[in-house]
């Protein structure tokens, strides 16, 4: 996924959940839309470098959208993370259409926001439905991961997610009916090398994920790769597969 021209600045604060105050490199202070409903633990770090996407749409209340943040890591490196959860599906869709997700390549048709019926009744809406005359149907639900904890590992979710738990229940029901059901963690933090359920944040979700996997739901994780022109991010793609450890827990 290619970005529009991004404008750099420094994060001052996130407030009222969907707003972020940013000081641009030219000295202006602006209010940007924060397209993230989560707690943003580990990626809401005032003082860090951020990139905003500008908009000239007069109908918008805010002319800026917060896209990325650059975070210092324990080894001294800097890692970019995407805070815009609305980008995850687009990143994954692009990879699916280009056959870049091993095991999910080669399907003839992709449908977004697929309504799912369990026992004849509509149960939920999942992100993607893949269809193929020979391979059948695969349902794919995408979750963006940015929570990197003090132990250096990645976790999901970063806050209680009842909606996410319901998605897992639907995926598990599909798998139990013999359908192919996939949960794909889109890891949008360059510093994360693996993913585990966040028992310390949402034990109900973590237990549901463990149960879904036991029911036959495939659990995948792929790291996002940020492409740069010099120091400026210009695109983000789905990259290599990462390990998922359903048993790991954050040490107290």
Secondary structure, 3 states (H helix, E strand, C coil): CECCCEEEEEEEEEECCCEEEEEECCCCEEEEECCCCCCCCCCCCCCCEEEEEECCCCCCCCCEEEEEEEEECCCCCEEEEECCHHHHHHHHHHHHHCCCCCCCCCCCEEEEEEEEEECCEEEEEEEEEEEECCCEEEEEEEEEECEECCCCCEEECCCCCHHHHHHHHHHHHHHHCCCEEEEEEEECECCCCEEEECCCCCHHHHHHHHHHHHCCCEEEEEEEEEEEECCEEEEEEEEEECEECCCCCCCC
